[in-house]
Amino acid sequence: MFTPCTDKRVAVFFADGCEEIEGLSVVDVLYRAGVPCDKVSISDSLSVTSSHQVTFLTDKLLSQISFDDYSMLVLPGGLPGTTNLEACEPLMQAVDAFVADGRAL
């Protein structure tokens, strides 16, 4: 059972072609630590297929979230997943805003 230990929230963004272990491991560690986390698809489908042809479901679509709800944005690696994340203009604008606001290290 998930018991949150903070009011901070993390969004992990997934695109087709991602490296599933790089994203889902982060989600697992955050869950175990009690940090609220949403798996967010950048496409119009909750279903994402990794670079290894592993298909899984995310919690939300990018179109359903507000970046203001999150303290951290995670962009997992993998090819062509990172290329697909980089091509997502709203996500890249949010990353730039986090950096400009000093919210990214």
Buried (B, 14 or more C-beta within 10 A) or exposed (E): EEEEEEEEBBBBBBBBBBBBBBBBEBBEEBEEEEBBBBBBBBBEEBEBBBBEEEEBEBBEBBEEBEBEEBBBBBBBEBEBBBEBBBEBEEBEEBBEBBEEEEEEE
